[in-house]
């Protein structure tokens, strides 16, 4: 059975006792295994805190409410790069430092007396059940696989890397990052499971620089486009300019417009379903490529027939900073289909009457 390991930082014994009672009922009722680690002081919390937890419930005021010591626990989690979901559970929600919202994995700020422990436990279990802390936590799959790469692939070749580092330390560090990620990617490529729509994108993008697969929107009407210039053309030179003088963009058309046209005249749901499968597998036409819809992107279809090329000055004037990046795994497929569409040549029809007659008669 899976076990969720939960840290609670709370100095009021009555609150802890209430939590223990609710936790006992919760685990018995829902048949879920949860280990609780209690801390009543800042010092105790800092001493016990490590990357083995799947979540933390933190009261802001400890030690007879002298100060917001709970924030120091949150700061410790952030500074130590512990990837732990946090719930602030306090009687003084206004004391929370909102500057930490984007720097921590904050579930929410909950007010004592308004939110019950059952709700908190459900929220933590939902996150835990995705596997997020198992993958990203300090004892998770990424750390396990990186250790394998370190021991089996990197150390046997360490002298080569040492020589690279002696010549260019910064470049070698980036190369080692690519090296490690390539091994992780290989593990992923062995998985034939279907992907979820969110995996199609990097959101928000790691960088604000445009690259192949960047999704950009026009400033005037928010019309989305995808940058399809080759990556080598988008390398920035020392003078701050791209290697190419033109940026290639492909327009994204609205999903509903394409789907409505494709289903026009079809009445039976079975036939509609078959057609939708063809569309989503990108077998509808050679020039459309489906971009799935998510909570942060409206999706649509790339139309390879609707192209634009702009110089960097015009591009910057017309478009906003890239808001989403298509994942490298899927960019390769898009570029391949785009290239195939414009590389197709066809051939004249050959008179095949004699060929057919030979086998028929």
N, C-alpha and C positions, 0 to 999 in steps of 0.2 A: 504493500500500500504506500502511496505517496505521502510524504510528511512535509507540511509547511512549518518552517521555523520562524517564529515571530518574536521580535523584541518589543517590550513595552517599557517606557520610561515614565514613571508616575510615582510621586512621593506620598500620596494619600492612601493609606491602607484600606480605607473604606471603598475607594474606587477599585483598587486591586482585587479586593474580595469580591466585589460585584462582577468584575471581569472574569475572575476564576469560575464563578458560578455559571455565568452565561456561556463561557467556553466549554464547560463540562456538558451543559445541556446541548450546546451547538454540535459538538463532536459526536455525542450519542445520537442525536436526532438525525444528523446528516451523514453520519458514518464517515467522517473526515478526520484525519490524523493531524493534529496541530501541536507543536511543541512551543511552550511559552517560556521566555527568559525575562525575568523581572529585574528592573533597576530602579532604585529609589533615589539615588543621588547622581549628580553630574559625574563625579569621579568613578562611580560604579559603572555608569553607562559607557564612559570613554574607555574603561578597562575591558569591558566585555564585548564592545563593538568590534566586529570584524566582517569579512565578506561572506560569512556562512549563512546570513539571514535572508529570508525571502520577503521580509517586510518589517516595518518599525512603526509603532504607535508612540507618539512623543507629546507629552504635556509641555507647554512653554515655560511655566513657572514651577521651579523646584526650590527646595531649601527654604521653606516658609515664605515663598513668594518674594524673595528679595530681588530677583532679576529674572530675565527671560533666559534661563540657563538651557532650556530645551533647544534654543537656536544654536547653541554651541555644539550640541549633539548633531544637529543637521549639518553644521559647518564641517564637523569631523567626517561625516559621511561623504560630503562633497569633496573635501580636500584629499581624502584617501581613495577617491574614485571607486567607492563601493556602490555597486549598481543595485540599490535597495529601494523599493517603493516605500514612500513615507506618508503617513497620515498624521496631521497635527490635530490633537484632541485636547481642547483647552476650554476653559471658562472665559478666556479673554482673547477671542479671535482677532481683535483689532491690534494686538501686539505682534502679530506675525509680520516678518520682514518680507514684503512681496517681491523684493529684488531677488530673492532666492528661488522664485517660482520656476524660472527657466534654467536654473543651475542645478536643480535637484529633480528626482523623479517623484514629484508631489502628487499624491492622489487627490487630496483636497484638505481644506481646513475645516474641521468639524467642531461644533460647539457642544460642550457637555450639557446634558439635559435635553438637547434637541435631537441628537443622534444616538442610537443604541449600539451596543457592542455587536449585536447580531449583524447589523448593517455593515459595520467595519469589517467583520470577519468575512462576510460575503464578498465585499469588494476586494479584499486581499486574495481570497480563494479564486475569484474570477481571473485575476492577473496571474496567479500561480499556475492555474490550470492551462493557460496558454503555453506554458513552458518557458516563458521569458526569463525568469530568474534561474532556471535550470541551464539555459543557454548562455545568458550574459552574466550570471553571477560569478563570483570569484571561484566557485567550485564547479562551474558549469562546463558545457561541452567545448566552448571555444578555448578555455584554458587547458582542457585535456588535450585537445588536438594541437594546440600551439606547443605544448610540452613534447608531444610526439615529433612534431616538425623540428623542434630545437635539438632533441636527442638523436633522432635518426637521420635527419637531412642536413641540418646546419653544422653541428659540431664536427662531423667527419670531414667537412670542407672548410673548416674555420681558418686555416692558413691562407687560403685563397682570399677569403673575405678580409683577413687582416691586411693583406697586401693592397687590396682595393681601398681600405680605410686609410692607409698611410698616404695614398695619393689624393684622395678626396673624401673626407669623412662625411660631409653632408650628403653627397651623392650616394655613398655606400649605405647610409642609413635608410634612404628612400628605397634603394634597391632591395635591401633586406625586408622592408615592409612589403614590397611587391612579391618577393620570394615566399614569404609566409602566407600572404593572401592567396597566391596561386595554388598552394597546397590545399587551403580551405576550399577554394573554388572547385578543385578536382573532386573533393568529397561531395560537394553539392551536385556536380554534374552526374554523379553516379545515381542520384535520386530521380526516378522517373515519375514522381508524383506530380499532379497538376498544381500549378502555382495559384495563389490568391491574387486578386487584382492589385493589392497594395505592393506586392513584390515587383510589379512592373516599373515602379518609380523610386527615385530617391527624393524624399520630401522631408524637410526643406533640403535644397541642394547643399552639398558639402562646400561648394565654392560659388561665388557670384559671377565668376568668369564663364563666358559661354563656351560650350564644347559640343561635340557631336551628340545629339539627343537632348539638348537643352530645349525646354518648352518656354517660349516667350510670348507675351501678349502685347498687342498694340496699345499705345497710351490712349488713343482716342475712343476705341470701341471694345477693347478687351478681346479682339479676335485673336485666337491662339495659332501659333506656328511652331514647327519643330526645326531646329537647326540641323542640317544634314551635310554641312561641309565636312570633308575628311578631317580627322583629328590632327593630322600633320599640318594642314593649312591653318589651323587655329592656334598654333604655337606662337606665343608672343615673343617677338625679337627684342633686342636690347633697346631699340628706339621706341618700344611700347606699341608697335604695330604688329598686326598678324602677318603671317607668311604670305597669305593670299590677300588680294585687294578687293575680293567680293565674298560676301557671306551668303551661302545658299540656304533658303528657307522653303519649307513645304507647309501649305495651309492645312489646318485641321477643320474638317466640316462637322456640323452637329450630328450626333449619333441618330437622333430621332428622324432627321431628314433622310438619311441614307436607308435606315431600317424601314421607314414608312413606304418609300419608293420600292424597296425590294419585296415588301409584302403586299403591295397593291394588287388587288384582284384575287388574292388567296383567301379562301373562306375557312377551310378546315384547319383546326388547331394542330393536327398532326403534321400537315404540310408546312404550316407556319414554323413549327418547331424544327423541322428538317432544314428549312431555309435559314433560320437563325443559327443553327449549328454550322452551316456552310459559311455564313457571314463571319461568325466569331472565330472560325478556323482560317480566316483570310483566303477562302477559296471562292468568294463571290465574284470578284474581278481581279485583274492584275494590278490595277492602279489604286485600290483602296487598301489601307492597312488599319485594322481596328486597334484603338487605344481604350482599354477598359476604364469604366467609371469608378471613382472612389469618393470618399467623403471630402477629399481635398482637391479633386479634379473632376471636371464634368465629363471627361472622356470625349470620344468622337472618332472620326476616321481621317487618317492622313490621305490626301488626294495627291498622288504623284504627278498628276497633270497640272496642278496649280502650284507653280514655282515662282519664287522671287529671288533676286540677287541684289544685295545692297552693299555699298562700301561701309566701312565701320562708322564713319561720321553720320551717314543717313540712318544706319541701323540704330545707333545710340539715340538719335532724335526721335525715331519712330516707335521704338520698343522699350518696355520696362526691363528691369533686371530679371534674369531667369528665375522663375518661381518654382519650377519642378525640373528634375532631370530624369530622363528615361534610363533605367538600369542598363549597364553595359551588356548584360546577357541578352537583352531584348533589342538593344541598338544594333547589334550585329545582324539580327534577323531582318530588321527594317532596312538597313543599308543594303543587305543582300537582295531583298525583293525590289528595292528601288533601282539597284543596278541592273537586275534582270529585266525589269520593265523597259528600261531605255536601251538595253543591249539586244532585245529581241529583234529578229530580222525577218523571219518568215520566209516562205518560198512560193513560187507560182504553183498552182494546182497542175498536176500531171494527168494527162488523159489516161485513165485506168480501165477503159472499157475492155481492151484486149486482155488485160490482166484478170479482170473479173470473169470474162467469158471463158478463159482457159480453165478455170477451176469449176465453173458452173456447168459447162457443157462437157 
